[in-house]
Amino acid sequence: MATATMNISLPDTMKAEVEQIVANEGYGNTSEFFRDLVRDYLKQRQERELEAVLLERLKDTNDKAFNIKDVLTVIRADAKSKGKNKLSMNTIDREIKAYRREKR
């Protein structure tokens, strides 16, 4: 995987906290810490977007019934339109299972 360099500016106190976290929590270096933060953020953002798609689908008054296959089609199309060809199946599965538990 190709990597790119990004520079950020932090207040001294925040920099000291990051350095302490890196030293105490098993990160190899500062870049590893920030990559981990970015991965977590991107995962959370993807889950929020998925939730929005599911909620919108549930609110659609034109549908007489909620159909999981239709929802998956909408989710995948939405992800593809945003350039996300690898939408996490774990995320989709979790959302569907949660919905099914609520409907029982």
Buried (B, 14 or more C-beta within 10 A) or exposed (E): EEEEEEEEEEEEEEEEEBEEEBEEEEBEEBEEBBEEEEEEEEEEEBBEBBEEBBEEBEEEEEEEEEEEEEBBEBBBEBBEEEEBEEBBEEBBEEBBEEBEEEEE
